């Protein structure tokens, strides 16, 4: 059966892929080789590849969004409060806000799919 996921969702997942690919590559290139920051950058980049797979075949790869939701939720919990508070880093705060938006979108997509059966 063909995947009839609306184009808006596919665009959303392509945006999530681009977001992670750009941020992950930037973090990796800015970090010292082998550091925790470099490893984090690689993992962020790799999740971008995962979101690209979801963009191509949303119904098939939808279950992997659970890992995306959990990962992004943890980033929000760890980095959100210090970034959004007084004296926080606005750049990091913007990235964390993006993670929150994508996590909520992933959850909405998964819940939508359950309702459609």
Secondary structure, DSSP 8 states (H G I E B T S, - for coil): ------HHHHHHHHHHHHHHHHHHHHHHHHS-TTSHHHHHHHHHHHHHHHHHHHHHSHHHHGGGHHHHHHHHHHHIIIIIHHHHSTT--HHHHHHHHHHHHHHHHHHHHHHHHHHH-
